[in-house]
């Protein structure tokens, strides 16, 4: 009885239709990435993605490319100078893939002071392609979890964490790393 009275005292809530629709839209986004493979190399970079949303939830990434400006960390240089040991790890230069995205939820928030509505779309992604290193083209894949925020009908901000795997080097080693990604996008 008390719960019913309490519920009657709360303001009423309404469920509105989605104002932001991904269906049949193309997103072009650019941003920054930082690949870490736990190998005493730093790989900051830039990312370009062209995504076509087939419906609310499912999208194809026609291009997802990250160019890296890889360099040795000071610890690697100190080890090489002290011991003469030269790492045989390959230096990532370009990660290119094709794949898809799945938006598994949707939410929105009103910022009352400015009457701005932000739309939140959490997504998972997967791509297959190649990693170009300083020595060769290697097979690669990635799996990501991200949040896309629409600040209007034509602009997005996306934050994503991507697990990257590739097969590289002598002896065919499987290399795994992580890559945070922050990008700005335009919706057509």
C-alpha positions in Angstrom: 0.0 0.0 0.0 2.8 2.4 0.9 4.6 1.6 -2.3 1.5 2.4 -4.4 1.1 5.8 -2.6 4.8 6.5 -3.1 4.6 5.7 -6.8 1.6 8.0 -7.2 3.6 10.9 -5.7 6.5 10.6 -8.2 6.3 12.7 -11.4 5.1 10.8 -14.4 7.6 9.5 -16.9 7.1 9.3 -20.7 8.8 7.2 -23.2 9.5 9.0 -26.5 10.3 7.7 -29.9 13.9 7.8 -30.9 14.8 11.1 -32.5 18.2 9.9 -33.5 18.1 7.1 -36.1 21.2 5.4 -37.3 19.3 3.5 -40.0 20.5 4.0 -43.5 23.2 6.6 -42.5 26.9 6.8 -43.2 29.3 7.9 -40.5 32.8 9.2 -41.3 35.0 9.6 -38.2 38.6 10.5 -37.5 40.4 10.4 -34.2 43.4 9.4 -32.1 44.5 6.0 -31.1 47.3 4.5 -28.9 48.3 0.9 -29.5 50.0 -0.8 -26.6 51.4 -4.3 -27.2 53.5 -4.5 -24.0 56.7 -4.6 -26.0 58.6 -1.4 -25.0 57.3 0.4 -28.0 54.8 3.4 -28.1 52.4 3.6 -31.0 50.3 6.7 -31.0 48.3 7.2 -34.2 45.3 8.4 -36.1 42.2 6.5 -37.2 39.8 6.9 -40.0 36.5 4.9 -40.2 33.7 4.8 -42.8 30.6 3.1 -41.3 27.3 2.4 -43.0 24.4 1.6 -40.6 22.0 -0.8 -42.3 19.4 -0.4 -39.5 19.3 0.8 -35.9 21.6 -1.9 -34.7 23.8 -3.3 -37.5 26.5 -1.5 -39.4 29.3 -2.3 -41.8 32.7 -0.7 -41.4 33.9 -0.4 -45.0 37.2 1.1 -43.9 38.7 1.1 -40.4 42.3 2.2 -40.7 44.8 3.3 -38.0 48.2 4.8 -38.9 50.8 4.5 -36.1 53.9 6.7 -35.3 55.7 3.9 -33.5 58.9 4.6 -31.6 61.0 2.8 -28.9 60.4 3.7 -25.3 63.4 4.9 -23.3 63.6 1.6 -21.4 64.1 -0.3 -24.7 66.9 2.1 -25.7 68.6 1.7 -22.3 68.4 -2.1 -22.6 69.9 -2.0 -26.1 72.7 0.3 -25.1 73.6 -1.6 -21.9 73.4 -5.2 -23.3 73.6 -4.9 -27.1 70.3 -6.8 -27.3 68.1 -5.7 -30.3 64.4 -6.5 -30.1 63.1 -8.6 -32.9 59.5 -7.2 -32.5 58.0 -5.6 -35.5 57.0 -2.0 -35.5 53.3 -1.5 -36.4 52.7 1.1 -39.0 49.2 0.6 -40.4 46.2 -1.5 -39.2 43.5 -1.8 -41.8 40.3 -3.8 -41.5 36.8 -4.4 -42.7 34.1 -5.5 -40.4 30.9 -4.7 -38.5 29.3 -3.1 -35.5 26.4 -4.0 -33.4 24.6 -1.4 -31.3 23.1 -3.3 -28.4 21.4 -0.5 -26.5 20.3 3.1 -26.7 19.8 5.9 -24.2 19.4 9.7 -24.2 19.9 12.5 -21.7 18.6 16.0 -21.6 21.0 18.7 -20.6 18.3 21.1 -19.3 20.4 24.3 -19.1 21.1 24.2 -22.9 18.1 22.1 -24.0 20.6 19.8 -25.6 19.7 16.1 -26.0 22.6 13.6 -26.0 22.0 10.2 -27.5 24.1 7.3 -26.3 24.7 4.1 -28.4 27.0 1.4 -26.9 28.4 -0.8 -29.6 30.6 -3.9 -30.1 32.8 -4.2 -33.2 34.9 -6.8 -35.0 37.2 -6.4 -38.0 39.6 -8.6 -40.0 42.4 -7.3 -42.1 46.1 -6.7 -42.0 48.8 -5.0 -39.9 51.6 -3.5 -42.0 54.8 -3.4 -39.9 58.2 -2.1 -40.8 59.0 -5.5 -42.4 55.8 -7.0 -43.9 52.0 -7.2 -44.2 50.7 -9.5 -41.4 47.1 -10.9 -40.8 45.3 -9.1 -38.0 41.9 -8.8 -36.3 40.3 -6.6 -33.7 37.4 -6.7 -31.2 36.1 -3.5 -29.6 33.6 -2.2 -27.1 32.6 1.5 -27.4 30.2 4.2 -26.7 29.0 6.6 -29.5 27.5 9.9 -28.4 25.3 11.9 -30.8 25.3 15.6 -30.0 22.9 16.3 -32.8 21.7 14.7 -36.0 25.0 15.2 -37.8 27.8 15.0 -35.2 29.2 12.2 -33.0 31.9 11.5 -30.5 33.0 8.0 -29.9 35.1 6.4 -27.2 36.2 2.8 -27.8 38.6 0.2 -26.4 39.9 -2.3 -29.0 41.7 -5.6 -28.5 44.1 -6.1 -31.4 45.7 -9.4 -32.5 48.2 -10.1 -35.2 50.5 -12.9 -36.4 54.0 -11.6 -36.8 57.7 -12.3 -37.1 60.0 -15.2 -37.2 58.5 -18.3 -35.7 55.0 -16.9 -36.4 54.1 -15.4 -33.1 50.6 -14.3 -32.1 50.8 -10.7 -30.7 48.0 -9.2 -28.7 47.5 -5.6 -27.6 45.0 -3.0 -26.6 44.1 0.3 -28.2 41.9 3.1 -26.8 40.3 5.2 -29.5 38.7 8.7 -29.3 37.1 10.0 -32.5 34.8 12.7 -33.9 32.4 11.9 -36.7 30.0 13.4 -39.2 26.7 11.6 -40.1 25.3 11.7 -43.6 
